[in-house]
Amino acid sequence: MVGTRLPAEVVFDYLSNPANRPAWQSSLATVIDVVGDGEEGSSWVDLTKVGLRAELVVTAHQRPYRWVERGTWRGFVADLELAFDEHVDGTRITALVGFRAPWWLAPVPPLLGLIAPDAVRADLARALELCSAQQR
C-alpha cells in the first residue's frame, strides 16, 4: 500500500493512463500501439528494458475506485489490480498482483510473487511523486 495527499480521481487518472507508464514503471522502456486512454478495453504493448513485448489490456475501470490490467507474453499472464481508497488525509492505493504461466515457465510465478510486491510498491511511489509534481 502507498499513499498520497492527492484526491483519488487525480491519482486514478494518472496511473490508469498508459502514456504515463514509462515515466514511473521501472521495467519499461516505452509503450506502443496504445488504443484508448486507460478505460476498460484499452490496450497497448509494453516494451521492457530487457526486450520483452507484453500485450496489456484494461479489464476493469471503475473510476476512482478500482482499475485492473492483464498482461500476456507467450502464455505468461500477469494481473495487476489497483484499489483507491480516499481518506481525510488523502488517497491510499493497494495493489494486488497475480501470475500464471504455461508449464515451461512454471517456476516463474512463485519467484515473481516474492519480488513483485516490492517492485510494484516502488513503482507506485515513483508514480505518486510524478503525479504530485504535475499538480503543483
GUDO-924110 format. One line per 4 residues: number of its first residue (from 1); their letters; for each residue x, y, z of N, C-alpha, C, CB. Coordinates in Angstrom, 2 decimals, decimal comma. Last residue first. Glycine has a CB too. Layout:
BEGIN
NUM	A	X Y Z X Y Z X Y Z X Y Z; ...
//
This chain:
BEGIN
136	RQQA	1,48 20,62 -9,03 2,00 21,88 -8,45 1,96 22,99 -9,44 3,42 21,71 -7,95; 0,81 18,33 -10,33 -0,28 19,09 -9,72 0,17 20,42 -9,15 -0,92 18,29 -8,64; 3,17 17,13 -11,06 2,31 17,67 -12,12 1,23 18,57 -11,55 1,67 16,54 -12,91; 4,03 16,19 -8,58 4,78 17,27 -9,23 3,96 17,91 -10,35 6,11 16,73 -9,79
132	SCLE	2,21 14,11 -8,17 2,21 15,28 -7,28 2,91 16,46 -7,93 2,88 14,93 -5,93; 3,07 12,37 -10,19 1,72 12,90 -10,23 1,61 14,15 -9,35 0,70 11,83 -9,77; 5,64 11,76 -9,25 5,47 12,43 -10,54 4,08 13,06 -10,65 5,68 11,43 -11,69; 4,99 10,48 -6,81 5,88 11,65 -6,84 5,67 12,44 -8,12 7,36 11,23 -6,71
128	LARA	3,44 8,37 -7,78 2,81 9,38 -6,93 3,67 10,64 -6,83 2,55 8,82 -5,54; 5,37 6,89 -9,16 4,23 7,47 -9,88 3,58 8,57 -9,06 3,20 6,38 -10,22; 6,98 6,06 -7,02 7,54 6,95 -8,05 6,41 7,63 -8,82 8,45 6,15 -9,02; 5,15 4,38 -5,75 5,68 5,54 -5,02 6,26 6,55 -6,01 6,75 5,10 -3,99
124	LDAR	4,84 2,46 -7,75 3,70 3,31 -7,39 4,16 4,54 -6,61 2,69 2,51 -6,55; 7,41 1,30 -7,72 6,90 1,96 -8,93 5,74 2,90 -8,61 6,45 0,90 -9,96; 7,44 0,24 -5,11 8,42 1,26 -5,51 7,95 2,02 -6,75 9,80 0,62 -5,77; 5,33 -1,62 -5,34 5,26 -0,55 -4,34 6,23 0,58 -4,70 5,58 -1,10 -2,93
120	VADP	6,39 -3,30 -7,31 5,16 -2,56 -7,58 5,03 -1,38 -6,61 3,92 -3,48 -7,47; 8,60 -4,35 -5,91 8,80 -3,60 -7,16 7,57 -2,74 -7,47 9,08 -4,57 -8,32; 7,34 -5,66 -3,76 8,27 -4,56 -3,50 8,49 -3,70 -4,75 9,61 -5,10 -3,00; 5,76 -7,60 -5,20 5,16 -6,60 -4,31 6,07 -5,41 -4,02 4,76 -7,24 -3,01
116	AILG	7,68 -9,17 -6,77 6,77 -8,20 -7,38 6,18 -7,19 -6,39 5,66 -8,92 -8,05; 9,11 -11,14 -5,41 9,75 -9,84 -5,67 8,78 -8,76 -6,17 10,85 -10,02 -6,67; 7,37 -13,33 -5,03 8,24 -12,87 -3,94 8,77 -11,46 -4,16 9,41 -13,83 -3,78; 6,14 -13,72 -7,44 5,31 -13,45 -6,28 6,11 -12,96 -5,08 4,54 -14,69 -5,90
112	LLPP	8,28 -14,49 -8,99 7,74 -13,13 -9,16 6,84 -12,74 -7,99 6,96 -13,02 -10,47; 8,47 -17,12 -8,04 9,58 -16,18 -7,87 9,10 -14,74 -8,00 10,68 -16,46 -8,91; 5,99 -18,23 -8,84 6,35 -18,14 -7,42 7,50 -17,17 -7,15 6,71 -19,52 -6,91; 6,16 -17,81 -11,79 5,18 -17,14 -10,92 5,53 -17,12 -9,43 3,87 -17,79 -11,08
108	VPAL	8,44 -19,51 -12,69 8,48 -18,05 -12,68 7,44 -17,40 -11,75 8,27 -17,54 -14,08; 8,23 -22,27 -12,93 8,94 -21,72 -11,77 8,85 -20,19 -11,63 10,40 -22,12 -11,85; 6,70 -22,56 -15,44 6,11 -22,84 -14,12 6,89 -22,29 -12,93 5,96 -24,30 -13,95; 7,18 -22,28 -18,08 7,54 -21,13 -17,24 7,04 -21,32 -15,79 6,94 -19,84 -17,83
104	WWPA	6,21 -24,56 -19,20 7,63 -24,29 -19,40 8,11 -23,05 -18,65 7,91 -24,12 -20,87; 3,46 -24,50 -18,60 4,34 -25,45 -17,91 5,82 -25,07 -18,04 4,12 -26,85 -18,45; 2,50 -20,99 -18,47 2,46 -22,34 -19,05 3,53 -23,21 -18,37 2,69 -22,29 -20,61; 1,39 -19,14 -15,57 2,35 -19,43 -16,62 2,11 -20,81 -17,21 3,78 -19,32 -16,09
100	RFGV	0,29 -16,29 -13,75 0,06 -17,65 -14,23 1,01 -17,88 -15,40 -1,44 -17,87 -14,66; 0,12 -14,03 -10,98 0,82 -14,53 -12,16 0,39 -15,97 -12,45 2,34 -14,46 -11,96; -0,91 -10,93 -9,51 -1,02 -12,38 -9,65 -0,40 -12,81 -10,96 -2,47 -12,84 -9,57; -1,21 -8,32 -7,13 -0,60 -8,87 -8,34 -0,76 -10,38 -8,33 0,90 -8,47 -8,44
96	LATI	-2,72 -5,43 -5,94 -2,72 -6,88 -5,89 -2,15 -7,38 -7,21 -4,16 -7,46 -5,63; -2,25 -2,47 -4,16 -2,01 -3,21 -5,39 -2,03 -4,70 -5,10 -0,66 -2,79 -6,03; -3,88 0,35 -2,94 -3,49 -1,02 -2,66 -3,36 -1,74 -3,99 -4,51 -1,74 -1,73; -3,48 3,62 -2,02 -3,58 2,71 -3,16 -3,06 1,36 -2,74 -2,80 3,26 -4,38
92	RTGD	-5,16 6,24 -0,43 -4,32 5,05 -0,28 -4,57 4,15 -1,47 -4,61 4,30 1,06; -5,26 9,76 -0,34 -5,66 8,52 -1,00 -4,65 7,42 -0,72 -5,81 8,73 -2,52; -5,97 11,98 2,40 -5,54 11,71 1,03 -6,06 10,38 0,51 -4,03 11,73 0,95; -7,04 12,33 4,91 -5,64 12,75 4,69 -5,13 12,45 3,29 -4,75 12,08 5,68
88	VHED	-9,58 11,25 4,67 -9,45 12,67 5,00 -8,04 13,17 4,68 -9,77 12,91 6,49; -9,31 9,00 1,85 -9,49 9,31 3,27 -9,35 10,80 3,46 -8,46 8,53 4,16; -10,03 6,71 -0,71 -9,84 8,11 -0,31 -10,20 8,30 1,15 -10,69 9,04 -1,19; -8,51 4,17 -2,20 -9,34 4,40 -1,02 -9,06 5,81 -0,52 -9,06 3,34 0,11
84	FALE	-8,26 2,15 -4,95 -8,05 3,51 -4,47 -9,04 3,77 -3,33 -8,23 4,55 -5,62; -6,54 -0,63 -6,14 -7,73 -0,17 -5,41 -7,39 1,17 -4,77 -8,19 -1,21 -4,34; -5,43 -2,31 -8,96 -5,20 -1,16 -8,08 -6,53 -0,75 -7,47 -4,55 0,02 -8,86; -4,17 -5,33 -10,04 -5,37 -4,63 -9,62 -4,97 -3,52 -8,67 -6,38 -5,60 -8,95
80	LDAV	-2,69 -7,10 -12,58 -2,46 -6,05 -11,59 -3,79 -5,37 -11,31 -1,38 -5,02 -12,08; -1,56 -10,22 -13,77 -2,70 -9,35 -13,46 -2,29 -8,35 -12,39 -3,93 -10,18 -12,99; 0,06 -11,87 -16,32 0,25 -11,09 -15,10 -0,96 -10,17 -14,93 1,59 -10,27 -15,14; 0,81 -14,88 -17,94 -0,22 -13,88 -17,64 0,10 -13,21 -16,32 -1,63 -14,53 -17,60
76	FGRW	2,35 -16,49 -20,67 2,51 -16,00 -19,30 1,49 -14,88 -19,09 3,98 -15,48 -19,03; 2,04 -16,89 -23,35 1,33 -17,76 -22,44 1,45 -17,39 -20,97 1,80 -19,13 -22,62; 3,65 -14,75 -24,39 3,92 -16,16 -24,69 3,29 -17,13 -23,69 5,41 -16,39 -24,73; 2,34 -12,56 -22,26 3,55 -12,74 -23,05 3,81 -14,23 -23,18 4,78 -12,01 -22,40
72	TGRE	-0,01 -10,17 -21,06 0,32 -11,52 -21,53 1,58 -11,48 -22,38 -0,85 -12,13 -22,33; -1,65 -8,47 -18,41 -0,56 -8,52 -19,37 -0,28 -9,95 -19,76 0,69 -7,86 -18,81; -4,44 -6,72 -17,44 -3,90 -8,05 -17,65 -2,83 -7,95 -18,73 -5,01 -9,08 -18,05; -5,56 -4,44 -14,89 -4,97 -4,73 -16,19 -4,51 -6,18 -16,22 -3,78 -3,78 -16,49
68	VWRY	-7,97 -2,48 -13,22 -7,32 -3,78 -13,37 -6,79 -3,92 -14,79 -8,31 -4,93 -13,04; -9,02 -0,30 -10,69 -8,51 -0,40 -12,05 -7,72 -1,69 -12,17 -7,63 0,85 -12,43; -11,27 1,47 -8,62 -10,62 0,21 -8,96 -10,23 0,22 -10,44 -11,54 -1,00 -8,65; -12,20 4,13 -8,04 -12,08 3,11 -7,01 -11,20 1,92 -7,37 -13,42 2,62 -6,66
64	PRQH	-13,29 6,41 -9,32 -11,87 6,39 -8,94 -11,54 5,28 -7,93 -11,47 7,74 -8,35; -13,65 4,22 -12,05 -13,07 5,47 -11,54 -13,88 6,01 -10,38 -13,00 6,52 -12,65; -13,14 1,36 -12,86 -14,22 1,89 -12,04 -13,68 3,13 -11,32 -14,74 0,81 -11,02; -12,35 -0,79 -15,06 -12,10 0,65 -14,92 -13,29 1,24 -14,17 -11,89 1,36 -16,32
60	ATVV	-10,82 -3,81 -16,05 -11,80 -3,14 -15,18 -11,37 -1,68 -15,00 -11,92 -3,86 -13,80; -8,98 -4,55 -17,93 -10,14 -5,42 -17,77 -11,19 -4,85 -16,81 -9,70 -6,77 -17,26; -6,86 -3,38 -20,35 -7,56 -2,99 -19,13 -8,84 -3,82 -19,05 -7,87 -1,44 -19,12; -4,09 -5,21 -21,52 -5,45 -4,78 -21,73 -6,06 -4,43 -20,37 -6,29 -5,88 -22,47
56	LEAR	-0,94 -5,73 -23,16 -1,75 -5,39 -21,99 -3,12 -4,93 -22,40 -1,06 -4,32 -21,15; 1,67 -7,78 -24,18 0,41 -7,16 -24,58 -0,43 -6,94 -23,34 -0,35 -8,02 -25,63; 5,16 -7,31 -24,04 3,95 -7,83 -23,41 2,74 -7,05 -23,90 4,06 -7,75 -21,87; 8,09 -8,00 -25,08 6,96 -7,26 -25,64 5,69 -7,88 -25,09 6,98 -7,27 -27,20
52	LGVK	11,38 -7,66 -23,67 10,10 -8,36 -23,78 9,04 -7,42 -24,34 9,67 -8,93 -22,42; 13,77 -6,24 -23,26 13,40 -6,64 -24,61 12,11 -7,43 -24,75 14,47 -7,43 -25,16; 14,40 -5,14 -20,88 15,12 -6,38 -21,22 14,67 -6,96 -22,55 14,93 -7,41 -20,12; 12,68 -3,01 -20,71 14,11 -2,71 -20,84 14,92 -3,95 -21,18 14,63 -2,10 -19,57
48	TLDV	9,73 -3,74 -22,68 10,50 -3,68 -21,44 11,97 -3,40 -21,73 10,35 -4,98 -20,65; 7,07 -2,38 -24,04 8,41 -2,78 -24,46 9,30 -2,61 -23,24 8,93 -1,92 -25,69; 3,72 -3,20 -23,94 4,86 -2,78 -23,14 6,13 -3,28 -23,79 4,74 -3,29 -21,67; 1,10 -2,22 -25,94 2,22 -3,16 -25,84 3,30 -2,50 -25,00 2,77 -3,56 -27,26
44	WSSG	-2,40 -1,89 -25,15 -1,10 -1,39 -25,58 -0,08 -2,50 -25,47 -0,67 -0,16 -24,76; -5,86 -0,96 -24,71 -4,78 -1,93 -24,87 -3,52 -1,23 -25,35 -5,19 -3,04 -25,86; -9,05 -0,66 -23,13 -7,82 -0,05 -23,64 -6,75 -1,11 -23,74 -7,35 1,14 -22,74; -11,04 -1,97 -21,75 -10,83 -2,32 -23,14 -9,62 -1,66 -23,77 -12,04 -1,97 -23,91
40	EEGD	-11,76 0,73 -19,63 -11,89 -0,70 -19,88 -11,83 -0,98 -21,38 -13,21 -1,25 -19,28; -9,33 3,40 -20,11 -10,66 2,90 -19,79 -10,71 1,40 -20,11 -11,76 3,67 -20,59; -6,90 4,27 -21,01 -6,95 3,63 -19,71 -8,31 3,11 -19,31 -6,48 4,55 -18,69; -7,29 5,38 -23,48 -6,50 6,14 -22,51 -6,64 5,59 -21,10 -6,93 7,59 -22,53
36	GVVD	-6,85 3,69 -26,70 -7,59 4,13 -25,52 -6,68 4,87 -24,55 -8,23 2,94 -24,83; -4,20 1,92 -27,64 -5,59 2,13 -28,07 -6,37 2,46 -26,80 -6,18 0,85 -28,81; -0,85 2,03 -28,52 -1,84 2,36 -27,50 -3,19 2,61 -28,15 -1,39 3,60 -26,68; 1,57 1,09 -29,67 0,27 0,59 -30,13 -0,83 0,83 -29,10 0,37 -0,89 -30,45
32	IVTA	3,82 1,07 -26,83 3,47 1,31 -28,24 2,07 0,77 -28,50 4,52 0,64 -29,21; 5,89 2,34 -24,25 4,66 1,65 -24,64 4,37 2,02 -26,09 3,46 2,01 -23,70; 9,28 1,73 -23,07 8,22 2,54 -23,68 6,96 1,70 -23,84 8,68 3,10 -25,05; 10,70 0,41 -21,08 11,41 1,34 -21,94 10,38 2,30 -22,56 12,21 0,59 -23,05
28	LSSQ	9,91 -0,63 -17,75 9,52 -0,25 -19,11 10,51 0,67 -19,80 8,19 0,42 -19,07; 10,46 -1,17 -15,12 10,82 -2,19 -16,10 10,58 -1,76 -17,54 10,04 -3,44 -15,82; 9,47 0,99 -13,59 10,91 0,79 -13,73 11,31 -0,21 -14,80 11,48 0,36 -12,43; 7,12 3,27 -14,33 7,29 1,81 -14,21 8,73 1,45 -14,56 6,29 1,04 -15,13
24	WAPR	7,13 6,03 -14,81 7,13 5,54 -13,44 7,33 4,04 -13,28 5,87 5,90 -12,79; 7,29 6,60 -17,51 7,91 7,53 -16,57 8,02 6,94 -15,17 7,11 8,83 -16,52; 5,80 4,67 -18,84 7,26 4,61 -18,92 7,97 5,55 -17,94 7,71 4,95 -20,32; 3,03 5,51 -18,16 3,71 4,36 -17,56 5,23 4,36 -17,69 3,19 3,13 -18,15
20	NAPN	1,54 7,43 -19,43 2,36 7,83 -18,29 3,28 6,72 -17,78 1,47 8,28 -17,17; 0,03 6,12 -21,34 1,09 7,03 -21,80 2,01 7,46 -20,67 0,47 8,28 -22,45; -2,00 4,76 -19,96 -0,82 4,03 -20,43 0,33 4,94 -20,86 -1,21 3,14 -21,57; -3,53 5,88 -17,11 -3,19 6,32 -18,46 -1,92 5,62 -18,94 -3,02 7,86 -18,51
16	SLYD	-3,86 5,21 -14,47 -4,57 4,40 -15,47 -4,23 4,79 -16,91 -6,05 4,53 -15,26; -2,44 7,09 -12,99 -1,98 5,70 -13,02 -2,64 4,89 -14,13 -2,24 5,04 -11,69; -3,96 9,46 -13,45 -2,54 9,38 -13,79 -2,10 7,93 -13,95 -1,70 10,08 -12,71; -6,52 8,81 -12,51 -6,33 9,23 -13,90 -4,88 9,11 -14,33 -6,81 10,66 -14,09
12	FVVE	-5,94 8,23 -9,79 -6,51 7,22 -10,68 -6,24 7,57 -12,14 -8,02 7,08 -10,43; -5,11 10,73 -8,88 -4,18 9,61 -8,88 -4,65 8,52 -9,83 -4,02 9,04 -7,45; -7,50 12,18 -9,21 -6,25 12,64 -9,83 -5,26 11,49 -9,96 -5,62 13,79 -9,01; -9,34 10,74 -7,66 -9,57 10,94 -9,10 -8,29 11,32 -9,83 -10,63 12,01 -9,33
8	APLR	-8,33 10,91 -5,01 -8,34 9,63 -5,72 -8,50 9,81 -7,23 -9,45 8,75 -5,19; -6,24 13,78 -4,35 -7,55 13,13 -4,45 -7,46 11,85 -5,30 -8,59 14,10 -5,06; -3,07 13,55 -2,57 -3,88 13,89 -3,73 -5,24 13,18 -3,70 -3,14 13,53 -5,02; -1,42 12,63 -0,64 -2,42 13,62 -0,23 -3,34 14,01 -1,38 -1,72 14,88 0,32
4	TGVM	-0,91 9,09 -0,72 -0,64 10,44 -1,20 -1,71 11,36 -0,65 -0,60 10,49 -2,75; 0,53 5,78 -0,25 -0,44 6,85 -0,05 0,05 8,19 -0,55 -0,78 6,96 1,39; 0,49 2,23 -0,78 1,16 3,53 -0,80 0,10 4,60 -0,65 1,98 3,73 -2,13; 0,84 -1,17 0,00 0,00 0,00 0,00 0,89 1,24 0,00 -0,96 -0,01 1,21
//
